Amino acid sequence: MSDPTIPIQQRPFRGTQVAGDDGDGPVLVQHRQRLVVVTGPDRGLERDVPGTRLSIGTSDVNDLILSDAMISRRHCEIVVQGDRYLLRDLGSTNGTSVNGTPVVEAFLTPGARIGLGITEILFQPKKKWVKLALSEADHFGELYGRSNAMREVFGLLERVVRTDLSVIIVGETGTGKELVARALHDHGARAEKPFVVVDCGAVSENLIESELFGHERGAFTGADRARAGAFELAHGGTIFLDEIGELLTELQPKLLRALERREVKRLGAPRPIEVDVRVLAATNRELRAEVARGAFREDLYYRLAEVAVQLPPLRDRREDIALIAERFISDQATRAGAGANSISQAAYALLGQRDWPGNVRELRNVLRRAAVLARGDVIEPEDIPESTTSTPAPAPTTDVTGLEGLPIKEARERWNEPLEREYLIRLIRRTGGDLESASVLAGLHRKSLERLLRQHGLRVDDIVAG
């Protein structure tokens, strides 16, 4: 049985983590905390920390009742704040300590020793292993599959969808990472609140901090007005950090601080703003390898990966191709009201033979094109292009004179500009100026295609006439 998850180094202060496959299927590790009295008159007494708070003292009203005469009636409490445990002294007579240091408030870490009077209490992790059954469903949101690999993924997602646990979704390009994130939000407890996406690889390096955290007017050149960042915009809902592996190293501690403190500070602002968000992230990189070579912070990885979901590539679940194709063509025919509405068995067989390096996204693009260009209502093998790049693109110039003085993102944009313009011209000519067909072939929304044409100063009538 394939493993839909990435084994995660155990971090006992986290609430729930995926531990991979125990040989009989995937399991979920739920971490809880236990208090164990190790010295004093109540030695050996144990209590589990519940999901909200736990009070300690000699009074009968406490959750953990101790008999040490040096302990106050209501001595201290442990308050659960998401995945953190805050120890707070309640004005006790003789004080509270953590690892020998007197404290009024302190966050507890695994193995911490709490001192009250002559009593010492160990803050100890406790694991609960929960077997993940295969889901009975053949989809989760817009992600489809009947293979065991996908039913394991669906089983995991069904267990965590209603929680606030952070989830990192790992998979090759085109496997459906954003579909998972969208479904976790839409079917979760925050569904009525905002869902905000930040593509960490698409935002320029000098703007990514502002994109995440916002800025005040005058914070930098060009900041002519204040702007809320993605965390503020997602308040109460979900923020999805796509391509998190591309995040600049110098921004990683700031993101970690925002996640841990649940607050963000706009660029140029005097004070932080509290935010309440569920965090989802996605990457096509092996982040544990990035951590090992120092390119990604280990503490940030574990903060993002309370649950990790590994999406298998389409070539490893070929038995799902027919279901995905069937559902997509049916939905496409309903939306478009035209084009092919079914696929022949011979075409299914052809689709099943491909390796699909672009995964589900590539399959859908091929089907979009086939549905538009099919000669009848049924897609046949001859309607399926040999590859998604069957139309040769013009060879880009190799003259990079002047580009070496630009930031790499700007240089890349200038390099790609002529290629993108030529592609649009050929696309419009091929479809005879039909923007609906052109947008289907390009895999774009019509408005996005129109925006690209405007950016390049292209008029459909001029292209068709020329």
C-alpha positions in Angstrom: 0.0 0.0 0.0 1.4 3.4 -0.9 2.0 6.0 1.7 0.0 9.2 1.2 1.9 11.1 3.8 5.4 12.3 4.6 6.7 10.9 7.8 7.3 13.8 10.1 9.9 14.1 12.9 7.8 14.0 16.1 7.3 17.3 17.8 5.3 16.5 21.0 4.0 20.0 21.5 2.0 19.7 18.2 -1.6 18.6 18.4 -1.8 16.0 15.5 0.7 14.7 13.0 0.9 12.2 10.3 3.3 9.3 11.1 3.0 7.6 7.7 2.3 3.8 7.4 2.7 1.3 10.2 2.7 -1.6 7.8 -1.1 -2.1 7.9 -2.0 1.3 6.5 -1.6 5.0 7.3 -1.8 6.2 10.9 -2.4 9.6 12.5 -0.5 10.5 15.7 -2.5 12.7 18.0 -0.1 14.3 20.6 -1.5 15.1 23.9 0.2 16.3 27.1 0.2 14.7 30.5 1.2 16.1 33.9 3.1 13.6 36.1 3.9 14.5 39.7 7.5 13.3 40.2 8.3 14.7 43.7 6.3 15.7 46.7 3.5 14.1 48.7 1.5 13.4 45.6 4.2 11.6 43.7 2.9 9.3 41.0 -0.3 11.3 40.4 -1.1 11.9 36.7 -3.5 14.0 34.7 -4.0 14.6 31.0 -4.1 18.2 29.9 -7.5 18.7 28.2 -8.2 20.8 25.1 -8.8 24.1 26.9 -7.2 24.6 30.3 -6.2 22.8 33.5 -6.1 24.3 37.0 -3.7 23.2 39.8 -3.9 23.8 43.5 -5.1 22.3 46.8 -8.8 23.3 46.5 -11.3 20.8 45.3 -12.3 23.0 42.4 -9.0 22.3 40.6 -8.5 19.8 37.9 -5.2 18.6 39.4 -5.7 18.6 43.2 -2.5 18.4 45.3 -1.9 18.1 49.0 1.5 19.9 49.3 1.0 22.5 52.2 3.3 24.9 50.3 0.9 25.1 47.4 -1.9 27.7 47.3 -5.6 26.8 46.9 -5.7 28.0 43.3 -2.0 28.0 42.5 -1.6 28.1 38.7 -3.2 27.0 35.5 -2.2 25.7 32.1 -4.1 27.4 29.2 -4.1 25.7 25.8 -3.6 28.2 23.0 -3.8 26.3 19.8 -0.7 24.1 19.8 0.9 25.9 22.7 0.6 25.5 26.4 0.8 28.6 28.6 1.6 28.1 32.3 0.2 31.0 34.4 0.7 31.6 38.1 -2.5 32.7 39.8 -1.0 34.9 42.4 0.2 32.0 44.6 1.9 32.6 47.9 5.1 30.7 47.2 5.3 31.1 43.4 5.7 28.9 40.4 8.9 27.9 38.5 9.8 26.2 35.3 13.0 24.2 35.2 14.1 26.0 38.3 13.4 29.6 37.1 10.6 31.5 38.8 7.9 32.6 36.3 4.6 34.4 36.2 3.8 33.2 32.7 5.7 30.8 30.5 5.1 28.6 27.5 5.8 24.9 28.3 8.0 22.7 26.1 8.1 18.9 26.3 10.0 17.6 29.3 9.6 20.9 31.3 9.5 20.6 35.1 7.0 22.7 36.9 7.9 23.6 40.5 5.2 24.3 43.1 6.2 24.3 46.8 8.1 21.0 47.4 6.3 19.4 44.4 7.7 19.0 41.0 5.5 18.1 38.0 6.8 16.8 34.6 5.1 18.1 31.5 5.2 14.9 29.4 4.1 14.1 25.8 1.6 11.4 25.3 0.9 9.8 21.9 -2.4 8.4 20.6 -2.1 6.4 17.4 -5.2 6.5 15.3 -5.6 4.1 12.3 -6.7 5.9 9.1 -9.2 3.8 7.2 -9.5 4.0 3.4 -12.2 6.5 2.4 -15.3 5.2 0.9 -15.5 8.3 -1.3 -14.1 8.6 -4.8 -13.4 12.3 -4.5 -12.5 15.1 -2.0 -13.7 18.4 -3.4 -12.6 18.5 -7.0 -9.9 15.8 -6.6 -11.0 12.4 -7.9 -9.7 8.9 -7.6 -10.7 5.3 -6.7 -7.1 4.0 -6.3 -6.0 2.9 -2.8 -3.4 5.7 -2.9 -6.1 8.4 -3.3 -8.6 6.7 -0.9 -5.8 6.9 1.7 -5.3 10.6 1.0 -9.1 11.2 1.2 -9.3 9.3 4.5 -6.6 11.6 5.9 -8.2 14.8 4.6 -11.6 13.7 6.0 -10.1 13.4 9.4 -8.4 16.8 9.5 -10.8 18.9 7.4 -12.8 20.2 10.4 -9.7 21.0 12.5 -7.5 24.1 12.6 -4.3 22.1 12.1 -1.9 23.5 9.6 -1.5 21.2 6.5 1.3 21.1 4.0 0.4 19.5 0.7 3.3 18.0 -1.3 3.3 16.8 -4.8 4.5 17.3 -8.4 3.3 20.2 -10.5 -0.3 19.5 -11.6 -1.2 16.9 -9.0 -4.0 19.1 -7.5 -2.4 20.8 -4.5 -4.6 23.9 -4.7 -7.7 21.7 -5.2 -6.9 20.0 -1.8 -6.4 23.4 -0.1 -9.6 24.8 -1.6 -11.6 21.7 -0.5 -10.1 21.8 3.1 -11.4 25.4 3.3 -14.8 24.8 1.7 -15.6 21.8 3.8 -14.0 23.1 7.0 -15.2 25.1 9.9 -14.0 28.4 8.3 -15.9 27.9 5.0 -17.9 31.1 5.3 -14.8 33.2 5.8 -12.1 34.3 3.3 -9.8 32.0 1.4 -6.7 33.9 0.4 -4.0 32.5 -1.9 -0.4 33.7 -2.0 1.9 32.2 -4.6 5.3 32.6 -2.9 7.1 31.9 -6.2 5.2 34.4 -8.3 5.4 37.5 -6.2 8.6 39.6 -6.8 11.2 39.4 -4.0 10.8 43.1 -3.1 7.0 42.8 -2.7 6.5 39.4 -1.0 6.8 40.8 2.5 4.2 43.5 1.8 2.0 40.8 0.0 2.0 38.7 3.2 1.9 41.3 5.9 0.7 44.5 4.3 2.2 48.0 4.5 1.4 51.5 5.6 1.5 54.5 3.4 5.0 55.7 2.7 6.6 52.5 4.0 8.6 52.3 0.8 8.9 54.0 -2.6 5.6 53.7 -4.4 3.5 52.9 -1.3 1.1 55.8 -1.8 -1.6 54.2 0.3 -1.9 51.7 3.1 -2.6 48.1 2.1 -3.7 45.1 4.1 -1.6 41.9 3.6 -2.8 38.4 2.9 -2.9 37.5 6.6 -5.2 40.4 7.4 -7.4 39.7 4.4 -7.7 36.0 5.5 -8.7 36.9 9.1 -11.2 34.3 10.4 -10.6 32.1 7.3 -7.8 30.3 5.6 -4.5 31.5 4.0 -3.0 29.2 1.4 0.8 29.6 0.9 1.4 28.1 -2.5 5.0 27.2 -3.5 6.1 27.8 0.1 9.6 26.3 -0.8 10.3 29.4 -2.8 9.9 31.7 0.2 13.0 33.9 0.7 15.2 32.7 3.5 15.2 36.1 5.2 11.4 36.1 5.3 11.1 32.7 6.9 11.7 33.9 10.5 9.1 36.6 10.0 6.5 34.1 8.8 7.3 31.8 11.7 6.9 34.7 14.1 3.5 35.5 12.6 2.3 31.9 12.9 3.6 31.5 16.4 2.3 34.8 17.8 -0.8 34.9 15.6 -0.1 38.5 14.7 1.4 40.4 11.8 3.1 43.8 11.5 2.6 45.8 8.4 5.7 47.4 6.9 6.0 50.8 8.4 3.5 50.1 11.2 4.2 50.9 14.8 2.4 47.9 16.3 1.3 44.4 15.2 -2.3 43.3 14.4 -3.8 40.1 15.7 -4.9 37.6 13.1 -6.8 34.3 13.3 -6.2 32.1 10.3 -5.8 28.5 9.4 -2.6 27.9 7.4 -2.3 25.6 4.5 0.8 25.4 2.3 1.9 23.5 -0.8 5.2 22.7 -2.4 6.6 20.5 -5.2 10.0 20.4 -3.4 11.2 17.9 -0.8 11.3 20.4 2.1 13.0 18.0 4.5 16.0 17.9 2.1 15.8 21.7 1.9 15.9 21.8 5.7 18.9 19.4 5.8 20.9 21.7 3.5 19.9 24.8 5.4 17.7 26.3 2.7 14.5 26.1 4.7 14.0 26.6 8.4 13.3 23.4 10.4 11.1 25.2 12.9 9.0 26.8 10.2 8.7 23.4 8.4 7.3 21.7 11.5 5.0 24.6 12.2 3.5 24.3 8.7 3.5 20.5 8.7 1.3 19.6 11.6 -0.2 17.3 9.0 1.5 16.5 5.7 -0.3 15.2 2.7 1.6 13.6 -0.2 -0.3 13.6 -3.5 0.9 10.8 -5.8 1.7 11.6 -9.5 -0.9 10.5 -12.1 1.5 7.9 -13.5 1.4 6.0 -10.1 -2.4 5.8 -10.2 -3.3 5.1 -13.8 -6.5 3.4 -12.7 -7.9 6.8 -11.8 -7.4 8.3 -15.3 -10.7 7.0 -16.7 -12.7 8.4 -13.7 -10.9 11.8 -13.9 -11.5 12.0 -17.7 -15.1 11.0 -17.4 -15.9 13.5 -14.7 -14.0 16.3 -16.5 -15.6 15.8 -19.9 -19.1 15.6 -18.3 -18.5 18.9 -16.4 -17.0 20.5 -19.5 -19.9 19.6 -21.7 -22.4 20.9 -19.1 -20.5 24.3 -18.7 -19.7 24.8 -22.4 -22.9 23.4 -23.8 -21.0 22.3 -26.8 -18.2 19.9 -27.9 -17.7 16.2 -27.2 -19.5 14.8 -24.1 -18.0 11.3 -23.9 -14.8 9.3 -24.6 -14.4 6.1 -26.5 -12.8 3.0 -24.9 -10.0 3.3 -27.4 -9.3 6.9 -26.3 -9.4 5.8 -22.7 -6.8 3.2 -23.5 -4.6 5.8 -25.2 -4.8 8.1 -22.2 -3.9 5.3 -19.9 -0.6 4.6 -21.7 0.9 8.1 -21.1 3.1 9.1 -18.3 1.6 12.5 -17.8 4.5 14.5 -16.5 2.1 17.4 -16.0 -0.2 15.1 -14.1 -3.9 15.9 -13.7 -3.5 19.5 -15.0 -1.9 18.1 -18.3 -4.7 15.5 -18.6 -7.3 18.2 -18.3 -5.7 20.5 -20.8 -5.5 17.6 -23.3 -9.2 16.8 -22.7 -10.2 20.4 -23.1 -8.5 20.6 -26.4 -9.8 17.2 -27.6 -13.4 18.2 -26.6 -13.3 21.4 -28.7 -11.6 19.8 -31.7 -13.4 16.5 -31.8 -15.3 15.8 -35.0 -18.4 14.5 -33.1 -19.8 14.0 -29.6 -17.3 11.3 -28.7 -13.6 11.8 -28.3 -11.6 9.3 -30.3 -7.9 8.6 -30.3 -7.3 10.8 -33.3 -8.7 13.7 -31.4 -6.0 13.4 -28.7 -2.8 15.3 -29.5 0.5 13.5 -29.3 1.6 15.8 -26.6 0.5 19.1 -25.0 3.3 20.8 -26.9 2.5 19.3 -30.3 2.4 22.8 -31.9 6.1 23.8 -32.1 6.8 27.1 -30.4 9.1 29.6 -32.0 12.7 29.3 -30.9 13.5 32.0 -28.3 16.4 34.2 -29.0 19.6 33.4 -27.2 20.7 37.0 -27.1 20.6 38.0 -23.4 22.5 41.3 -23.8 21.4 43.7 -21.1 19.4 41.1 -19.1 22.4 40.4 -16.8 21.9 43.8 -15.2 18.3 42.9 -14.1 16.9 40.9 -11.2 16.3 37.3 -12.4 12.5 37.6 -12.2 12.5 40.7 -14.4 15.0 39.1 -16.8 12.8 36.0 -17.1 9.7 38.2 -17.8 11.6 40.0 -20.6 12.9 36.8 -22.0 9.4 35.2 -22.1 7.6 38.2 -23.5 8.3 37.6 -27.2 7.4 33.9 -26.8 4.1 34.7 -25.1 3.2 37.2 -27.7 3.9 34.8 -30.6 1.9 32.1 -28.8 -1.1 34.4 -28.5 -1.0 35.3 -32.2 -0.8 31.7 -33.3 -3.6 30.7 -30.8 -6.0 33.4 -32.1 -5.2 32.5 -35.7 -5.8 28.8 -35.1 -9.2 29.4 -33.5 -10.3 32.0 -36.1 -10.6 34.7 -33.4 -13.1 32.6 -31.3 -12.0 33.6 -27.8 -14.1 30.9 -26.1 -12.3 28.2 -28.0 -8.9 30.0 -27.6 -9.3 30.2 -23.8 -10.2 26.5 -23.7 -7.1 25.5 -25.7 -4.9 27.8 -23.6 -6.3 26.5 -20.3 -7.3 30.1 -19.3 -10.4 31.9 -18.2 -11.6 34.1 -21.1 -11.0 37.3 -19.1 -7.4 36.2 -18.4 -6.9 35.6 -22.1 -8.3 39.0 -22.9 -6.1 40.6 -20.3 -3.0 39.0 -21.8 -4.0 40.2 -25.3 -4.3 43.8 -24.0 -0.9 43.6 -22.2 0.7 42.7 -25.5 -1.3 45.3 -27.5 -2.9 42.7 -29.6 -6.3 43.0 -31.3 -8.2 39.9 -32.3 -9.5 41.4 -35.5 -6.0 42.5 -36.6 -4.6 39.1 -35.9 -7.3 37.3 -37.9 -7.1 39.7 -40.8 -3.3 39.5 -40.9 
